[in-house]
Amino acid sequence: MSQSDNPNAPLPRMEKDAAVKWAEDYTAYMARLTDVELTPSTAKVNFEACIGENDEVAEDGRYSLFYYVYSPAPVTEHTRIVRTLRRELPEQGYEVTGYREFQDAYSSAIFSARNKKNNYSIEGDTVGSGKTKPQRFSFAVRTPCMLPPGAEQQQF
């Protein structure tokens, strides 16, 4: 539930609306960094429960946000996009956790990284089969487990 070995360590606090705003801003930043457009109508906001090491679920309002939005960037640009992300984001404290350049519909481009200080994670990858659905590029972010301001953190 928390990002440390102590299940009762204080969680970062942020309103859900502020978390969504951060996600929108950061995916837009990644798109600008890689010089591609986003399709705002494809944005998806998913708030998820935080599951503890022993499958416990708190009832104090804590959440994790998974947010993604697509870019119409053609597959011919996907390798360039992940290369740019891999080159630029480590300078901002992100550690690369996954990387692959675009090869074909079955071996698409993948980039993932986690911020070493705050445990936020980011992803960029090819989506769509290329056979039945057009392939696009997805920018995604995930927050660590967070607690709304003013909520009392449940102890375990």
C-alpha positions as CSV (number, residue, x, y, z in Angstrom):
1,M,0.0,0.0,0.0
2,S,2.8,2.4,0.7
3,Q,6.1,2.6,-1.2
4,S,8.3,1.5,1.7
5,D,8.6,-1.7,3.7
6,N,6.5,-0.1,6.5
7,P,2.8,-0.5,5.6
8,N,2.0,2.4,7.9
9,A,4.5,4.9,6.5
10,P,2.8,8.2,5.6
11,L,1.4,8.2,2.1
12,P,1.8,11.1,-0.3
13,R,-1.3,13.3,-0.3
14,M,-3.1,14.7,-3.4
15,E,-6.6,15.4,-4.4
16,K,-7.8,13.2,-7.3
17,D,-8.5,16.2,-9.5
18,A,-4.9,17.3,-8.9
19,A,-3.6,13.9,-9.8
20,V,-5.5,13.9,-13.1
21,K,-4.2,17.4,-13.9
22,W,-0.6,16.2,-13.2
23,A,-1.2,13.1,-15.5
24,E,-2.6,15.3,-18.3
25,D,0.3,17.7,-18.0
26,Y,2.9,15.1,-17.8
27,T,1.6,13.1,-20.8
28,A,1.4,16.4,-22.7
29,Y,5.0,17.1,-21.7
30,M,6.1,13.7,-23.0
31,A,4.3,14.4,-26.3
32,R,6.0,17.8,-26.6
33,L,9.4,16.2,-25.7
34,T,9.0,13.7,-28.6
35,D,7.4,16.2,-31.0
36,V,4.1,14.4,-31.5
37,E,0.4,15.4,-31.1
38,L,-2.0,13.8,-28.7
39,T,-5.7,12.9,-29.3
40,P,-7.4,14.3,-26.2
41,S,-10.6,12.4,-26.8
42,T,-8.7,9.1,-26.2
43,A,-7.7,10.0,-22.7
44,K,-8.7,7.5,-20.0
45,V,-8.7,8.1,-16.2
46,N,-8.6,5.0,-14.0
47,F,-8.5,5.2,-10.3
48,E,-7.5,1.9,-8.7
49,A,-7.5,0.6,-5.1
50,C,-4.1,0.2,-3.5
51,I,-3.5,-3.5,-2.7
52,G,-1.2,-4.4,0.2
53,E,1.5,-7.0,0.3
54,N,-1.0,-9.4,1.9
55,D,-3.9,-8.5,-0.3
56,E,-5.3,-6.0,2.2
57,V,-7.4,-3.1,0.9
58,A,-7.6,0.0,3.0
59,E,-10.9,1.9,3.4
60,D,-9.4,5.3,3.9
61,G,-9.8,6.6,0.4
62,R,-6.3,5.9,-0.8
63,Y,-5.9,5.4,-4.5
64,S,-3.5,5.0,-7.4
65,L,-4.2,6.7,-10.7
66,F,-3.5,5.1,-14.1
67,Y,-3.9,7.6,-17.0
68,Y,-3.3,7.2,-20.7
69,V,-3.8,9.1,-23.9
70,Y,-3.0,8.1,-27.5
71,S,-1.0,9.9,-30.2
72,P,-1.8,9.3,-33.9
73,A,2.0,9.1,-34.5
74,P,2.7,6.5,-37.3
75,V,4.7,3.4,-36.4
76,T,7.6,4.8,-38.5
77,E,8.0,7.3,-35.6
78,H,7.7,4.9,-32.6
79,T,11.4,4.0,-32.4
80,R,12.3,7.7,-32.5
81,I,9.8,8.4,-29.7
82,V,11.1,5.7,-27.3
83,R,14.7,6.7,-28.1
84,T,13.9,10.3,-27.1
85,L,12.1,9.2,-23.9
86,R,15.0,6.9,-23.0
87,R,17.5,9.7,-23.6
88,E,15.7,12.6,-21.9
89,L,13.8,11.2,-18.9
90,P,16.7,9.7,-16.9
91,E,17.9,13.3,-16.5
92,Q,14.7,14.0,-14.6
93,G,15.2,11.2,-12.1
94,Y,13.5,8.4,-14.0
95,E,15.1,4.9,-14.1
96,V,14.4,3.0,-17.3
97,T,12.6,-0.3,-16.4
98,G,11.7,-1.4,-19.9
99,Y,12.7,-0.6,-23.5
100,R,12.3,-2.0,-27.0
101,E,12.4,-0.4,-30.4
102,F,9.6,-1.0,-32.9
103,Q,10.1,-4.1,-35.0
104,D,6.6,-5.1,-36.2
105,A,3.0,-5.6,-35.1
106,Y,4.2,-8.4,-32.7
107,S,7.3,-6.6,-31.4
108,S,6.1,-3.1,-30.8
109,A,7.9,-0.1,-29.3
110,I,8.0,-0.1,-25.5
111,F,9.4,2.4,-22.9
112,S,8.8,2.3,-19.2
113,A,10.5,4.1,-16.3
114,R,10.0,4.8,-12.6
115,N,10.9,8.0,-10.8
116,K,13.4,7.0,-8.1
117,K,12.3,9.8,-5.7
118,N,8.5,9.6,-5.7
119,N,7.7,6.3,-7.3
120,Y,5.7,7.7,-10.2
121,S,5.9,5.5,-13.3
122,I,5.6,6.4,-17.0
123,E,5.1,4.4,-20.1
124,G,5.1,4.9,-23.8
125,D,4.3,2.1,-26.2
126,T,2.7,1.1,-29.5
127,V,-0.9,0.1,-29.2
128,G,-3.2,-1.7,-31.7
129,S,-2.6,-4.9,-33.6
130,G,-1.8,-3.3,-36.9
131,K,-4.0,-5.9,-38.6
132,T,-7.5,-5.0,-37.4
133,K,-6.8,-1.8,-35.5
134,P,-4.5,1.1,-36.6
135,Q,-1.3,1.3,-34.5
136,R,-0.9,4.4,-32.4
137,F,1.4,5.4,-29.7
138,S,0.2,5.6,-26.0
139,F,1.6,7.8,-23.3
140,A,0.7,6.6,-19.8
141,V,1.4,7.5,-16.2
142,R,0.7,5.8,-12.9
143,T,0.9,7.4,-9.5
144,P,2.0,5.6,-6.4
145,C,-0.6,4.9,-3.7
146,M,-1.9,8.3,-2.6
147,L,-4.2,9.6,0.1
148,P,-6.6,12.6,-0.3
149,P,-5.7,15.5,1.9
150,G,-7.7,15.5,5.2
151,A,-8.3,11.7,5.1
152,E,-7.0,9.8,8.1
153,Q,-4.6,7.1,7.1
154,Q,-5.7,3.6,8.1
155,Q,-3.1,1.7,10.0
156,F,-2.2,-2.0,9.6
